[in-house]
Amino acid sequence: MDKVEEYIYNFEGEQREILLQLHNLMLSFPHVVAKYRYKVPFYYRKAWICYLLPNKNGTVDLSFTRAHEFADENKLLDFRDRKMVGSICLSRLTDINQDVMLLIQEALLIDDTVPYTKKWFGRDKK
């Protein structure tokens, strides 16, 4: 068992099931890998795609690192005063639905087609 799976199995009940389902879903896409970073699971392909953030109330935030680039026509993402990262909060396994799949697909499309540029404190890192 790798570090991400160990992390997931430390949770219980519905929260663990949501984490595990999202983990398996992300790994089902070609070339996506999971890494344990900043004490949570991150998913990468060319760059960061998303991460899973379990909340104390038993929910799980599926957070997209490049959400500011999404169309998000249904206004599903919560930015919580963040400029780049947007999240969708999942409280039940059934919350992983078509809307979530569309967000994941959009994140993967952006990762595939729009080069990621790192910005540090408002300036490009050289």
N, C-alpha and C positions, 0 to 999 in steps of 0.2 A: 504494500500500500504506500502510495506517495504522500508527500506532505499535504497536498490539497485534500486528498481523500481522508487523511487523518483528521484534518481540521473539520471537515464536514461531519464525520462520524462522532465528533465531540458534542454535537447538538442532538436534540431529541424531537420526537414527534413530527408534526407537520412542518416545522422549520427545517428539520433534517431532510425530509422528503422534498421540499421545495429546492433546497440547496443541491441535493443529489440529482434531481430532475434537470435543473439548469446546467449543472456541471456536465452531465451526460449529453444534454442537448448541444452545448457549445462544442464539446469534443467530437460530435457527429459531423461537424463541418470540416471540409478538407483543410489540412495544414494548421488548424487551430490547436494551440497548446495551452495548458494550464500551468501557472506558476504561482507559488506562494510568495506574495510581496506585500509589504506594509501590513502584515498580519491578516491578510484576506486573500482569497483566490482571485487572480487576474487571468484574463484570457487574451492571448496574443495571436497574431498571424504576421503581418508586416510590422504592425505597431500595436499598442494597447487597443483592445476593442471594448472590453467591459470588465467589471468586477462585481463580486457578490458581497454584500454587506449585511450580515444578520443583525437585526435590531433586538434590543432587550425585551420588547413587547411580543416577540415571537414571529414578527414579519421578516421579510428579506427584501432589501433593495437591490434591484438589478440596475447597476449604474454604468452609463455609457460615457467613456472618456472624451469622445468627440461629439457629444450630443448637440452642441451649439451649431453643428453643421447639418443636423437633421432637418427635414421638412416638418415633421411632427404635426401633420395636419389635424390629427384628433386631439392634440394638446394633452398627451398622456404623460409627458415628462415633467418632473418637478425639479427645478434648478436650485431651489433653496438658497438664493443669493450667490450661487456659484456661476461663473461666467462660461465655463466649458462643459462641466459634467452635469448631466441630467439623469434622474433616476425614476424608476417605476417601482412602487411598493407592492409586494405580493404577500398576501396573508393566507391564501389557500392554494393547494396544488392546482385547482381548477382555474386559478388566475393566470396560469401559463397557457395563454390562449392565442388566437390568431393575431391579436394586436401586439402581443409580446414577440411573436414570430416575425412580424413585419418590422418591428424595431431592430431585432437582431439582424435581419436581412439587410436593413438599411445601414447598420453599423458595418457589416461585412462588405457591402458595396463601397462605402466610403473608404474603408481600409484598402480595398483593391484598386480604387480609381483615383483617389485624391492623395497625393504625397503628404506625409505627416512632417510638419516642421516643428521642431522643439523651440519653445520660447521660454526664456528665463527672465523674469522680472521685466517683462515688456520689451526685451531686446532679443534678437536672434542670437543663439549661441554659435560661436565660430570655432 
